[in-house]
Amino acid sequence: MSDAELTVGVTGAVATVTIRNPGRRNAMTPAMWRRLPVLLDGLESDPAVRALVLTGADGAFCAGADLGDLDELLDANGEVGDAVAAEERLAAFAKPTVAAVQGPCVGGGCLLAVACDLRIIAPDARFGVPPARLGLVYPAPSTRRLTRLVGPSTAKFLIFTAELIDAERALRVGLADEVADDLTGRVTAITAAIAARSQLSVAAAKEIIDDRAGPARIAWWHRKVQDSGEAREGVAAHHERRPPDFPWSPTAFTDRQSPRLPTAGGEAGGVVRAGGRRAGAYPTRPPVPAGRSRHRPARLAQLGVAGSRRSGMPASAGVRSPLRWLHP
């Protein structure tokens, strides 16, 4: 019986999917590629999950596809169809995704990391795209996504040479967002910050940045700002100097009146929360009370919201990032 598996745990509002394949540096088997979209369907439909972390066990992220059975890995067209389907499902995941990378992140592992929204890496992380060593053609969606992230020249270097690059170079070329000495601590801090923010703001931004929202969908998001009470609560919390309690819930993804919404899937099997609670066991936030008046968006000056500067803010300890001014 194979020990290769994907395990899922949920702590608070953050789900963690861990790649495990002992002795193979967490290489993904065909069964694991097929399993990943199923897990993602369940986690996306859970309103209590606000962010997803993808990581590897035992000091390695993922060494790529398990090449033990090439015939099973490749489809009739010579493509790694299951791997591409898993990558596309991860890229389309409706909530923020963070790849926590240590050790090797190669081939299919790099494919998965690039499909995440953010990549936070340890100093020992190594990235590579080795199909040219194996006589394979890197999947077209993966190639295009990598090119959008790092640019044509770096994408060509990685694919043409199949050489590994270290953490510092990955950061420099845009393959990584941060190099963190305390990987677990930094990823925990980032996902906690995401979970505390307005989920309406986060979800809308992800769709728009990923070019998955047309004009009708964008207009729907702006109407939700008024309908949900998010901005009213955010501004009130700012004035009162308290943490906001944003009312909008991810259950809005199941609103059938909105254009181009993801379809809610079933509950993820085998997902256990810290404290023993099962996925879906948390109540959703109550809806906005009936009769709450609509309001016109005010100017920032009228709301008393001060602008922020991009300088003078110290970077987090142990973190090297081109976006240091974003760190609290």
N, C-alpha and C positions, 0 to 999 in steps of 0.2 A: 504494500500500500504506500502511495506517494505521500511525502510530508509537505509537498508544495501546496500552498493555500493562500487565500486572501482572508485576513481576519479584520473584523470591524469592532470598534469600541466607541462609545459616545460618552463624553464627559461634559456636563453642562450643555452648552449650545454648539459644541464642536465635535464632529465625527472624525475618527481617524481610521483610514484603511491602510493596513500594513501588508506589504508583500513579503511572503515567507517561502523560501525554497532552500533549505539548509544544504550546504555543500555545493550549491550551484550559484552562489552569490545572488540569490533571489531572482534568478532568471524566470521569466513568465512562460508557463506551459500553455498549450492550446486551451486546456480546461480553464485556466486562470484568466486568459483573455476573454473567454466566453462568460465567465462569472462576473467580471467587473461591471459591465453594463447593468446586470440584474441588481447588484448591490447599490449602484448609483441611482437606479429608479426608486428604490425604497427610501434611500436617504434624502433624495430630493423631495419626496412627498411627505416627509416628516416635518411638520411646521416648527418643531422645537430645535431642529438642526439649522444653524445659521452659517456655518462654515465647515469646510472639509479639508483635512490634511491627508496627503498621500505620502507614505514613507516606506522604508524598507527595514527589515529586521537585522539585528546582529552586525551593525556597522557597515552595511552596504545598502544602497538604494535599489538598484536593479541592473543586472548585467545584460539585459536584453531578453530576446526570445530564447527559450530553451530549444536548442537545435537537435535534440535527441531524435526527433521524428520529423524530418524535413517534409515528407509527404503529407503529414497531418497539418503541418504549419502552413504550407502553401496551398492555395486553392487551385482550381482548374486553369486559371489564367496566370499562374505563377506569382500571385500576389499574396501577401499576408493579410487576408481578408478579416479574420477575427481580430487581429491586432489593430487594424485601421478602424474597425467598428468600435472597439473599446476606446481608442483615442478620440474619435469623433464624439462619443457619448460623454467622455470626460470634459472635452472642450465645450460642449453644450450644457453642462451641468449648470443649473440656474442660480446656484449660490457660489460665493467665493471659494476658490480652491487654492491650496498652498502645497507645493512640493517641498518637503523637508529632506534635503539630499545630503547624505554623507557617503564617502567611499565611491565605488564605481556607479556611474549613471551612463550606461552605454546602450546604443542601438535602440531597442524597444523601450528601455528605461528612459533614455533621453527623449524619445517620442512622447512618453507619458508626462515627463516633467515639463516639456514645452507646451503640452496641452493644458497645464494648470495656469491659473491667473498669476501666481507669484511663485518664485523659486528662491527659497532661503537655504543656503548651503553651508556646510562645515568646511573648515580649512583643508581637509583631506579629500574633498570631493573631486572627482575626475569625470570629464564628459567626453564622449566619443560617438561617432556615427560610422560604424564599420562595414556597411554592405559591400563596399568595394573590395574588402578583404575576402568576401565570401561569394562574390559573383551574383549578388542580389541587386535588385533595383529598389532603392528606398521609395516607399509609397508616396504618390504624388501629393495627397493631402498633408502628409508629414513634412515633405520637402517644402511645400509652400508655407506652412505654418512656421517652420524653422527660419525660412528666408524673411518672413515678415518680422520675426523677432530680432534676428541678428544682422540682417542685410545680406545681399547676394554674395558679396566677397567672402564673408566669414562662413556662410552656408556652403559655398563651393570648397573652401579650404577643408572644412570638417568632412565633407562627403568625398572629395577627391582623394585626400590623403589618408583618411580613416585614422588619423592620429588622435591621441588623447590630449586634452588641454586641462590645465590645473584650475584651481578655484579662482585665483587672482585674474587669470586671463578670461575665464568665464564671466567674471564680474565686469571686466573691462569691455568685452564685446557685447554685453547685454543679455547673455544667456542666464545670468543670475541677477537677482535684485539686491541681495546682501550676502556677505560672508560673515557668519556669526560664530564666535568661539563657543558660546553656549547655545547650540542649535535648538535644543528642546525648549529652553527658557525663552529664546527669542520668538520661536514659532508660537508658543503659548501666549506670549504678550501680544503678538500681531493678531491672532485669531480672537483673543479676548476683546481687543479694540474693535475689530470688525463686528463682533456679536453685539457690542454695546451701541453701535451706531444705528441710525435710521435704516431699517431693512428696505424701506421703499427707496431711499436714496441709493443704497448699495445695489439693489437689484436693477434699478433703472440704469445706473451708470454702467453696469456690466453688459447689459443688452446693447446699449448705445456704443460703447467702446468696441465691442465685438461685432458691431455692424449687423446685429440681429433684430433691430427695431426699425420698422418703416415709419413714415409720417403719422399714420393712424395710431400706431403703438406708442410713439413718443407723445402724441397729444393725450392719449389715455393716461400715461404716467403723470403728465402735468395736471390733469383733472384729479388724479388721486391725491395730489398734494393738498388740494382744497377739501376733497371728500373725506380724507382719512384723519385730518387734524394733526398730521405729522409736524408741519411747520409751526402751527400754533403751539404745540407742546415744546418743540425745540427752542423757540424764542422765549417762551415763558420760563423754561428751565435756565436759559442763559441769563435772564433778568434776575431770577431768584437764586442764582448761583448754586444750583443743585443738578445732579445727574438727570437727564431726561428719561421719561418713561414713554417711549414712542408707542402709539397705539396700533400702527399697521403691522399685520402679521403675514408671514409667508403663505398663509392659507389663501391670500389673494391670488396666488398662482392658479387656483382652481376656479376663479371667477370666469364663467363661460361667456360673459359679455365683453371681455377684453380681447383684442385681436392678437393672434399669434402667441397664445399662451401655451406653455408646456402642458402636456397631459399628466395628471397626477397618477403615479404608479401605486403599486401595493406596498405594504409594509415590508421592510428589509428583514429577511430571515436571519436569525442568529445575532441580531444587534442587541447588545446589553449595555445599559448605561451604568456609570459609576453609581454605586448604591443599589444595584440590582434591578433598576427599572427597565422595562422593555421599551423599545422604540414605539412612539405614539402614545406613551402613557402620560405625557405632560399636557395639561390643558392649554388651549390656545388663548391668546389675549382676547378680552371682550371686545365686541365691536364698538365703534364710536356711538355714543348715546344719541338716540333719535332727537331731533329738534335742535341739534347744535347748528348754529348759523354758519353759513358760508362766509368767506371773507375774501376780499381782493388782496392779491399779493402786494405787500408794501415794499418800498425801497429799503435797502439795508440801513440807510441812515435813519429812516423813520422807526425801524425796529430796534435801533440801538446796538446793532451788531458791528463790532469794530473789525476792520480788515486786519489780516495777518501779514507779516513780512517774512520773506524767505531767507532771512539772515539772522544771526545772533542766537540760533537755537542749537544747543549742543547735541551731538550724535549720541546714541545709546552706547554704553560701554561695551567693548568687544565687538562692535558692528562696524563694518566698512561698507559704505554705500554711496553711490552718487546722489542719493536723495536724502542727505543727512538732515536737511532742514525740516523734513517731515517727522522726524523722531521726537517724541515728547521729552 
